[in-house]
């Protein structure tokens, strides 16, 4: 059997990108131009700003009757048939907005869990489901598409994003966006760009050479835009080279609109607009304007347009771009209205399958897993496993029907207290374990008393510890440890029972000082609405684990480019990110690693991770062979050499350029195989992954390039060399 993969990004690059030129005269663009010509001056500032239709902010604005409680509302122009934009968070499901809407939604696993599947088709299927629920609830804009690379694993929003690699991130986010927008819903891609930490997030000033940015974070966005064609880009809170990202001429005008020919509109993040002149920097829409110092894109914009030709031209362009996104996704022809039918049971099956494919088996000594259904006594310890599974907090928080199983207050009783709280979805791992082991004596103990947990573990055949690490938008983690003395708990339980299995529900990589004492470890991430069942299915072998790490697990923070998180000791964690003083300053130097993010940094430094990018075990075994490549495509055979059906992810790496070692993921494909089955896989190689960005162009130096297959970024096979001719091309 033969599989041919032409990943969207690679195929577009080989054929010539449709976004490389200035916006063409497509039907949506022609309609947008005609509507702009018909607008009055007053109408031209309707689509350029919006409110947060919630009782939030120092002076909450009046909320129109047609607005739905959610992230944002931008008025329409009824006279011209232009619909209002009703906006909701986020990438992991239709967000709950602090419990103000009690209608329930399907909670997908975290971004890391989705990415651990390495399965673009699965993410597109999930995107279709998320877009359908968005539309059924009356929203026509989903603030999804997190594409920031994970430059620091302590970032509080790591769980929302996908990976540390530009190819993997770009392909996966692009397919998710494509699924979302199949429902006549606009999706964003965010947060543009280089939004790598929450500490000082509204004033952290990122410094990075243009070439390094183009070869890493910006390439991820570029690939995602090519595949997904999102109607909107959401700019970031942070600064880049001294400018706010939402006013950055470099990011929004030069890179996005000129170099990439992007047709859609740039919306601000909420509370991210510094001044009116952000419009001249390339910002098209001010979101949640009550969170900014002023509503810049209403009367001030109109007045500037009446007296300054630069603003007049920009106002027309701003409207044209918003209208293009509306017309390209047929929002006017297919209006979204609240009260649509949602099959929550069917949608939860998508969340369940995503969680299953995203769980990563990190350790399995003596084949302790899968557990036999005949296990007589099982101790289940910690992690509120009797209640549910952990989720990440902030704007991406989703509530299923009935709300969360458990809420642990974190941020007090202020206006953001409900927004930043530790919440658990209603999917109990304990109940799922009992259902799959009905003959076993299954006993649960919380983790408050180590002695109690140890005694239960000593008396059991198997001890399963659920370890959690909560994360949220607005706060970074100080290090990579487990909180609440869980490392000591795991060590003590593992000492008492050699058959100790650790289930990690975390939004970031963690260090594991107890690893050598355990029998097995699975990384379950934040597994979503059906996470408890997904975890149990892996533990008992109903699911053969196939997840692969989309992010490096460092051995310690000393392996990171910045062992101390910039600003963590100087600035108090704060959801709003408001500077403690008007002149607050924080510089973040991404020039240290440049484009060598994650596994590339380790390769440059010769460091070995605790668990490397691409790592994951299975209950079966696999082998790859027969690699051939011409530098544009690669072909090889993948075989299941074990006794169980399962899936693996074939990973192709660029390992050398003209005698200089390097390490770049050049292609990947998830492959499902029966025992003894073999498949031939063909991959297209995006030439940008072989190139450098020089003098405003991509450049491949002529010479010898070497490629190799890898089980992960630290287990690389024999290289295959090919000679490539020199070439340059515009982005």
ZAMARGU-4260 file (C-alpha; in steps of 0.2 Angstrom, whole numbers, plus 5000, padded with zeros to 4 digits):
<rodrens>
0) 5000/5000/5000 | 5006/5017/4996 | 5002/5034/5005 | 5006/5050/4996 | 5006/5065/5008
5) 5007/5083/5000 | 5006/5093/5016 | 4996/5109/5012 | 5011/5120/5015 | 5024/5110/5005
10) 5012/5108/4990 | 5008/5127/4989 | 5027/5131/4990 | 5031/5119/4976 | 5016/5125/4965
15) 5018/5144/4969 | 5009/5152/4984 | 4992/5160/4980 | 4996/5173/4993 | 5013/5178/4986
20) 5005/5193/4976 | 4995/5208/4980 | 4976/5204/4983 | 4969/5198/4967 | 4951/5203/4960
25) 4942/5188/4967 | 4923/5189/4969 | 4924/5193/4988 | 4937/5207/4985 | 4926/5215/4971
30) 4911/5214/4982 | 4921/5222/4996 | 4927/5236/4985 | 4909/5240/4979 | 4903/5240/4997
35) 4916/5252/5003 | 4912/5264/4988 | 4894/5264/4994 | 4898/5268/5013 | 4896/5285/5021
40) 4910/5292/5031 | 4900/5288/5047 | 4898/5270/5041 | 4917/5268/5038 | 4920/5267/5057
45) 4907/5254/5061 | 4917/5239/5056 | 4934/5246/5063 | 4930/5244/5081 | 4920/5233/5093
50) 4916/5230/5111 | 4917/5216/5123 | 4898/5213/5127 | 4901/5209/5145 | 4901/5219/5161
55) 4920/5220/5161 | 4931/5235/5161 | 4932/5252/5170 | 4917/5258/5160 | 4907/5244/5152
60) 4898/5251/5136 | 4880/5248/5132 | 4877/5231/5125 | 4866/5230/5109 | 4851/5219/5111
65) 4857/5208/5096 | 4874/5205/5104 | 4878/5188/5113 | 4888/5187/5129 | 4905/5182/5122
70) 4922/5189/5118 | 4917/5203/5106 | 4904/5212/5096 | 4906/5223/5080 | 4891/5231/5073
75) 4885/5228/5056 | 4878/5240/5042 | 4860/5234/5039 | 4858/5247/5025 | 4871/5238/5015
80) 4867/5220/5021 | 4883/5219/5031 | 4881/5207/5046 | 4887/5211/5063 | 4902/5201/5069
85) 4899/5191/5085 | 4915/5184/5092 | 4919/5170/5104 | 4935/5162/5111 | 4944/5150/5108
90) 4954/5136/5100 | 4948/5123/5112 | 4929/5125/5111 | 4916/5139/5113 | 4922/5147/5129
95) 4911/5149/5144 | 4914/5168/5147 | 4915/5166/5166 | 4899/5157/5167 | 4888/5170/5160
100) 4882/5158/5146 | 4876/5142/5154 | 4873/5133/5137 | 4887/5120/5138 | 4900/5116/5124
105) 4912/5103/5119 | 4929/5105/5127 | 4942/5099/5116 | 4959/5093/5123 | 4972/5106/5124
110) 4982/5112/5110 | 4997/5102/5115 | 4986/5086/5116 | 4979/5090/5098 | 4997/5092/5091
115) 5003/5076/5100 | 4992/5067/5087 | 5003/5074/5073 | 4987/5071/5063 | 4981/5086/5052
120) 4965/5077/5047 | 4960/5075/5065 | 4963/5093/5068 | 4953/5098/5053 | 4939/5086/5059
125) 4940/5095/5076 | 4939/5112/5068 | 4924/5107/5058 | 4915/5102/5075 | 4921/5118/5084
130) 4915/5129/5069 | 4898/5120/5069 | 4896/5123/5088 | 4902/5141/5086 | 4889/5144/5072
135) 4875/5135/5082 | 4877/5147/5097 | 4875/5162/5086 | 4893/5167/5083 | 4902/5170/5066
140) 4919/5173/5072 | 4930/5161/5082 | 4946/5167/5090 | 4955/5151/5087 | 4971/5147/5078
145) 4985/5148/5091 | 5001/5147/5081 | 5015/5154/5093 | 5030/5143/5094 | 5035/5137/5112
150) 5051/5146/5115 | 5049/5144/5134 | 5040/5129/5141 | 5035/5139/5157 | 5024/5150/5146
155) 5006/5150/5154 | 4998/5148/5137 | 5009/5134/5131 | 4994/5122/5133 | 4984/5132/5120
160) 4998/5132/5107 | 5003/5117/5096 | 5022/5114/5095 | 5039/5121/5095 | 5042/5117/5076
165) 5036/5129/5062 | 5031/5115/5050 | 5021/5105/5063 | 5013/5120/5070 | 5009/5128/5053
170) 5002/5112/5045 | 4991/5108/5061 | 4984/5125/5064 | 4981/5128/5045 | 4970/5112/5045
175) 4961/5117/5061 | 4957/5134/5053 | 4951/5126/5037 | 4939/5115/5047 | 4932/5130/5057
180) 4929/5141/5042 | 4920/5127/5032 | 4905/5132/5043 | 4904/5150/5036 | 4913/5156/5052
185) 4928/5167/5052 | 4943/5160/5061 | 4958/5170/5067 | 4976/5164/5068 | 4985/5171/5083
190) 4994/5179/5092 | 5005/5188/5078 | 5019/5187/5083 | 5033/5181/5094 | 5021/5180/5109
195) 5031/5169/5120 | 5027/5173/5138 | 5014/5180/5149 | 5025/5189/5161 | 5024/5207/5156
200) 5015/5202/5141 | 5009/5219/5137 | 5026/5227/5137 | 5039/5213/5135 | 5049/5219/5120
205) 5055/5205/5109 | 5072/5207/5100 | 5076/5195/5086 | 5084/5196/5069 | 5072/5197/5054
210) 5080/5181/5047 | 5078/5171/5063 | 5060/5177/5064 | 5056/5172/5046 | 5063/5155/5048
215) 5054/5151/5064 | 5038/5159/5071 | 5034/5169/5056 | 5036/5153/5045 | 5023/5144/5056
220) 5010/5158/5053 | 5014/5158/5035 | 5011/5140/5033 | 4995/5141/5043 | 4989/5155/5033
225) 4993/5146/5016 | 4983/5131/5022 | 4969/5138/5032 | 4966/5155/5023 | 4960/5163/5040
230) 4948/5178/5038 | 4958/5187/5052 | 4974/5188/5060 | 4975/5193/5079 | 4990/5203/5083
235) 4999/5200/5100 | 5001/5210/5116 | 5020/5211/5116 | 5031/5223/5108 | 5043/5218/5094
240) 5058/5229/5091 | 5051/5243/5102 | 5034/5243/5094 | 5018/5236/5100 | 5014/5221/5089
245) 4996/5228/5086 | 5005/5244/5079 | 5020/5235/5071 | 5023/5241/5053 | 5036/5227/5052
250) 5024/5213/5056 | 5007/5219/5050 | 5011/5229/5034 | 5028/5223/5028 | 5028/5205/5032
255) 5009/5201/5033 | 5001/5212/5020 | 5015/5216/5008 | 5027/5201/5008 | 5013/5188/5010
260) 4999/5197/5001 | 4987/5193/5015 | 4969/5199/5011 | 4960/5198/5027 | 4960/5210/5042
265) 4970/5211/5057 | 4961/5213/5073 | 4969/5218/5090 | 4970/5207/5105 | 4959/5214/5119
270) 4967/5229/5127 | 4982/5229/5115 | 4979/5245/5105 | 4991/5259/5111 | 4985/5274/5100
275) 4976/5279/5085 | 4992/5278/5074 | 4991/5259/5076 | 4980/5260/5060 | 4995/5267/5051
280) 5005/5252/5057 | 4993/5240/5049 | 4979/5237/5062 | 4962/5236/5054 | 4950/5233/5069
285) 4951/5238/5088 | 4943/5224/5098 | 4935/5225/5115 | 4939/5244/5114 | 4933/5247/5132
290) 4949/5238/5138 | 4960/5251/5129 | 4964/5269/5135 | 4952/5275/5122 | 4941/5270/5107
295) 4953/5276/5094 | 4945/5268/5079 | 4928/5277/5080 | 4927/5296/5080 | 4946/5299/5081
300) 4949/5288/5066 | 4935/5297/5057 | 4942/5314/5061 | 4959/5309/5055 | 4952/5302/5039
305) 4943/5318/5035 | 4960/5328/5036 | 4974/5316/5033 | 4975/5307/5016 | 4985/5293/5025
310) 4971/5289/5036 | 4958/5291/5023 | 4967/5277/5012 | 4969/5266/5027 | 4951/5268/5032
315) 4945/5261/5015 | 4958/5247/5016 | 4953/5243/5034 | 4934/5241/5028 | 4939/5232/5012
320) 4949/5219/5022 | 4935/5216/5035 | 4922/5214/5021 | 4933/5202/5011 | 4933/5191/5026
325) 4914/5192/5028 | 4911/5189/5009 | 4924/5175/5007 | 4916/5165/5021 | 4898/5170/5016
330) 4893/5177/5033 | 4880/5187/5024 | 4873/5173/5015 | 4873/5161/5029 | 4869/5171/5045
335) 4873/5163/5062 | 4858/5163/5074 | 4858/5157/5092 | 4848/5141/5096 | 4855/5130/5082
340) 4855/5111/5085 | 4871/5103/5093 | 4874/5085/5094 | 4885/5085/5110 | 4886/5066/5111
345) 4893/5065/5093 | 4904/5080/5096 | 4911/5072/5112 | 4917/5057/5102 | 4928/5069/5092
350) 4935/5075/5108 | 4938/5058/5114 | 4947/5052/5099 | 4958/5067/5099 | 4962/5064/5117
355) 4966/5046/5113 | 4978/5050/5099 | 4986/5064/5109 | 4991/5054/5124 | 5009/5050/5124
360) 5017/5035/5132 | 5034/5041/5140 | 5039/5025/5150 | 5034/5007/5151 | 5046/4996/5160
365) 5043/4977/5161 | 5027/4980/5149 | 5017/4985/5164 | 5005/4993/5152 | 4993/4989/5146
370) 4985/4984/5162 | 4977/4967/5163 | 4958/4968/5166 | 4960/4955/5179 | 4971/4966/5191
375) 4964/4962/5208 | 4967/4978/5218 | 4971/4995/5210 | 4976/5011/5220 | 4971/5027/5212
380) 4979/5042/5220 | 4978/5061/5218 | 4974/5073/5204 | 4955/5074/5209 | 4953/5059/5198
385) 4937/5055/5207 | 4930/5071/5200 | 4936/5074/5183 | 4951/5080/5172 | 4960/5096/5173
390) 4958/5110/5160 | 4968/5126/5157 | 4961/5143/5162 | 4959/5160/5154 | 4950/5164/5138
395) 4951/5147/5131 | 4941/5139/5146 | 4926/5129/5141 | 4912/5122/5151 | 4903/5106/5146
400) 4884/5104/5150 | 4882/5106/5169 | 4897/5116/5171 | 4914/5110/5178 | 4915/5095/5190
405) 4926/5105/5202 | 4932/5123/5203 | 4947/5128/5214 | 4948/5147/5217 | 4966/5154/5212
410) 4964/5173/5208 | 4953/5178/5223 | 4936/5187/5221 | 4940/5201/5209 | 4932/5204/5192
415) 4944/5191/5184 | 4943/5178/5199 | 4931/5167/5189 | 4941/5169/5173 | 4957/5162/5182
420) 4952/5147/5192 | 4957/5129/5192 | 4943/5119/5184 | 4940/5100/5180 | 4929/5093/5166
425) 4916/5080/5170 | 4925/5065/5165 | 4931/5055/5180 | 4946/5044/5177 | 4942/5034/5193
430) 4925/5030/5186 | 4932/5025/5169 | 4945/5014/5177 | 4931/5005/5187 | 4921/5003/5171
435) 4936/4994/5163 | 4941/4983/5178 | 4924/4978/5185 | 4931/4964/5195 | 4945/4974/5203
440) 4945/4982/5220 | 4948/5000/5215 | 4952/5012/5229 | 4954/5031/5228 | 4964/5042/5239
445) 4967/5061/5237 | 4985/5067/5239 | 4984/5077/5255 | 4992/5064/5266 | 5008/5055/5259
450) 5007/5041/5272 | 4989/5037/5267 | 4994/5036/5248 | 5009/5025/5252 | 4999/5013/5263
455) 4986/5011/5249 | 4999/5009/5236 | 5009/4996/5246 | 4993/4985/5248 | 4988/4986/5229
460) 4994/4976/5214 | 4996/4993/5204 | 4996/5011/5210 | 4991/5024/5197 | 4995/5042/5202
465) 4987/5057/5194 | 4998/5072/5194 | 4992/5089/5189 | 5000/5106/5185 | 4987/5119/5181
470) 4991/5133/5169 | 4982/5149/5163 | 4983/5164/5152 | 4991/5178/5162 | 5003/5168/5173
475) 5019/5159/5169 | 5026/5145/5179 | 5042/5149/5189 | 5050/5132/5184 | 5046/5115/5177
480) 5042/5106/5193 | 5025/5099/5199 | 5017/5110/5212 | 5010/5105/5229 | 5024/5093/5234
485) 5018/5080/5221 | 5036/5075/5216 | 5039/5069/5234 | 5022/5060/5234 | 5026/5051/5218
490) 5043/5046/5224 | 5036/5039/5240 | 5022/5029/5232 | 5034/5022/5219 | 5046/5017/5233
495) 5031/5007/5241 | 5025/4999/5225 | 5036/4995/5210 | 5021/4995/5198 | 5018/5013/5200
500) 5010/5022/5185 | 5010/5041/5183 | 4997/5050/5173 | 5002/5068/5170 | 4989/5081/5167
505) 4999/5096/5163 | 4999/5111/5151 | 5018/5111/5150 | 5033/5099/5151 | 5038/5095/5168
510) 5054/5087/5175 | 5053/5070/5183 | 5065/5067/5197 | 5056/5051/5202 | 5056/5044/5184
515) 5068/5030/5187 | 5057/5023/5201 | 5041/5022/5191 | 5035/5008/5180 | 5026/5018/5167
520) 5022/5036/5163 | 5009/5043/5152 | 5007/5061/5147 | 4989/5065/5145 | 4990/5084/5144
525) 4973/5093/5147 | 4963/5079/5139 | 4946/5088/5137 | 4928/5083/5139 | 4931/5064/5138
530) 4948/5064/5145 | 4945/5051/5159 | 4939/5038/5147 | 4953/5041/5135 | 4966/5039/5149
535) 4958/5023/5155 | 4957/5016/5137 | 4976/5018/5136 | 4979/5011/5153 | 4969/4995/5149
540) 4975/4993/5131 | 4959/4998/5122 | 4969/5011/5114 | 4987/5008/5108 | 4995/5024/5112
545) 5002/5034/5097 | 5005/5051/5103 | 5022/5059/5100 | 5028/5074/5109 | 5026/5091/5100
550) 5038/5099/5112 | 5054/5095/5120 | 5054/5090/5139 | 5070/5098/5145 | 5080/5089/5158
555) 5081/5105/5168 | 5078/5124/5166 | 5097/5125/5163 | 5095/5118/5146 | 5084/5133/5141
560) 5091/5148/5131 | 5085/5158/5146 | 5086/5148/5162 | 5078/5162/5171 | 5062/5168/5164
565) 5063/5186/5159 | 5054/5198/5171 | 5047/5184/5182 | 5056/5191/5197 | 5053/5209/5193
570) 5034/5209/5189 | 5019/5202/5198 | 5009/5190/5189 | 4993/5199/5183 | 4980/5193/5171
575) 4977/5210/5163 | 4996/5212/5161 | 4995/5231/5165 | 5012/5238/5168 | 5015/5242/5186
580) 5021/5259/5181 | 5018/5268/5164 | 5037/5267/5159 | 5038/5248/5163 | 5052/5240/5152
585) 5056/5222/5149 | 5067/5216/5135 | 5066/5198/5129 | 5081/5192/5118 | 5076/5179/5106
590) 5092/5182/5096 | 5100/5169/5108 | 5092/5154/5100 | 5086/5163/5084 | 5077/5151/5074
595) 5084/5136/5083 | 5069/5133/5095 | 5067/5118/5106 | 5075/5103/5099 | 5085/5113/5087
600) 5093/5122/5102 | 5097/5106/5110 | 5105/5100/5094 | 5115/5116/5092 | 5121/5114/5110
605) 5123/5095/5110 | 5111/5093/5125 | 5100/5078/5128 | 5082/5081/5133 | 5073/5072/5147
610) 5061/5067/5132 | 5065/5074/5115 | 5053/5081/5102 | 5044/5068/5093 | 5046/5055/5106
615) 5032/5042/5110 | 5031/5024/5114 | 5018/5011/5108 | 5012/4994/5113 | 5018/4988/5096
620) 5035/4991/5087 | 5038/4999/5070 | 5052/5001/5058 | 5056/5012/5044 | 5068/5008/5029
625) 5072/5012/5011 | 5073/5031/5012 | 5075/5039/4995 | 5074/5058/4991 | 5078/5071/4978
630) 5077/5086/4990 | 5059/5090/4984 | 5051/5074/4989 | 5055/5059/5000 | 5049/5041/5000
635) 5051/5027/5012 | 5043/5011/5020 | 5035/5010/5037 | 5031/4993/5044 | 5022/4987/5060
640) 5034/4974/5067 | 5024/4970/5083 | 5009/4960/5088 | 4996/4974/5089 | 4988/4986/5077
645) 4994/5003/5080 | 5000/5020/5073 | 5017/5028/5072 | 5022/5045/5066 | 5036/5044/5052
650) 5047/5059/5055 | 5059/5066/5041 | 5073/5077/5046 | 5086/5088/5037 | 5102/5084/5046
655) 5116/5092/5036 | 5118/5107/5023 | 5135/5107/5014 | 5144/5098/5028 | 5137/5109/5042
660) 5126/5099/5054 | 5108/5105/5057 | 5092/5098/5063 | 5075/5103/5055 | 5059/5093/5054
665) 5056/5092/5035 | 5041/5081/5034 | 5030/5070/5044 | 5015/5057/5042 | 5005/5047/5054
670) 5003/5030/5048 | 4991/5017/5055 | 4996/4998/5052 | 4990/4981/5056 | 5003/4969/5063
675) 5015/4964/5049 | 5008/4977/5038 | 5020/4989/5027 | 5016/5005/5019 | 5026/5016/5007
680) 5025/5034/5012 | 5029/5049/5001 | 5032/5067/5008 | 5033/5083/4999 | 5047/5094/5006
685) 5044/5112/5009 | 5059/5121/5001 | 5059/5135/5015 | 5064/5122/5027 | 5080/5120/5018
690) 5083/5138/5015 | 5090/5154/5024 | 5081/5171/5023 | 5093/5183/5016 | 5091/5200/5008
695) 5072/5199/5008 | 5072/5182/4999 | 5073/5163/5003 | 5090/5156/4997 | 5095/5138/4995
700) 5114/5137/4993 | 5119/5125/4980 | 5128/5109/4987 | 5125/5093/4996 | 5110/5091/5008
705) 5107/5076/5019 | 5090/5069/5026 | 5087/5055/5038 | 5072/5047/5046 | 5070/5048/5065
710) 5060/5040/5079 | 5062/5057/5087 | 5073/5072/5086 | 5087/5062/5096 | 5085/5045/5087
715) 5090/5049/5069 | 5094/5035/5056 | 5107/5034/5043 | 5107/5050/5031 | 5103/5050/5013
720) 5112/5064/5003 | 5106/5074/4988 | 5114/5088/4978 | 5103/5103/4976 | 5106/5118/4964
725) 5106/5136/4971 | 5090/5146/4970 | 5082/5161/4978 | 5064/5166/4978 | 5052/5179/4986
730) 5041/5174/5000
</rodrens>
